[in-house]
Amino acid sequence: MPKMKTKASAKKRFKITGTGKVLYAQAGKRHGMIKRTNKQLRNHRGTNVLFEGDAANVKKYFLPNG
């Protein structure tokens, strides 16, 4: 059998920490910032930890090597 490939789309969007949590970049910072409040822009900085149920789906279906 050939090796399983990691889904390239998931590889670009998620990162798995050493403890097995899944990090993701917050949405809403690509364009159209002029109509968002400064509070929204501040709160969308950086990364967040994905919820457990969603993280399980990401690990199971998208990141076979992760």
C-alpha positions in Angstrom: 0.0 0.0 0.0 1.2 3.5 -0.7 1.6 6.0 2.1 -1.4 8.1 3.1 -1.1 11.7 2.0 -1.9 14.6 4.4 -4.7 16.8 3.0 -2.9 19.9 1.8 -5.8 22.1 2.6 -5.8 21.0 6.2 -2.0 21.3 6.4 -2.3 25.0 5.5 -5.1 25.8 7.9 -4.4 23.8 11.1 -1.5 23.0 13.4 -1.4 20.3 16.1 0.3 21.2 19.4 2.5 18.9 21.4 -0.5 18.0 23.6 -2.7 17.1 20.7 -4.8 20.3 20.5 -5.6 21.8 17.1 -4.8 25.5 16.5 -6.5 27.5 13.8 -6.2 31.1 12.6 -9.1 33.3 13.3 -11.3 34.3 10.4 -12.3 37.8 9.3 -8.9 39.5 8.8 -8.3 39.1 5.0 -10.2 42.1 3.7 -13.0 44.6 4.5 -11.4 45.7 7.7 -12.7 49.2 7.3 -16.2 48.2 8.1 -15.2 46.2 11.2 -14.8 47.8 14.6 -11.4 48.1 16.2 -12.5 45.7 19.0 -13.4 43.0 16.4 -10.0 43.4 14.8 -8.2 43.1 18.1 -10.1 40.0 19.1 -9.4 38.3 15.8 -5.6 38.5 16.2 -3.5 35.3 16.5 -4.7 31.8 16.8 -7.3 29.9 18.8 -7.7 26.3 20.0 -10.4 24.4 18.1 -13.3 22.8 20.1 -12.8 19.1 21.0 -15.4 17.7 18.6 -14.2 19.7 15.6 -10.6 18.9 16.5 -11.4 15.2 16.4 -12.8 15.5 12.9 -9.8 17.5 11.7 -7.4 14.9 13.1 -9.4 11.9 11.9 -10.2 12.9 8.3 -7.7 15.6 7.3 -4.4 14.9 9.1 -3.6 11.2 9.0 0.0 11.8 9.9 -0.7 14.4 12.6 
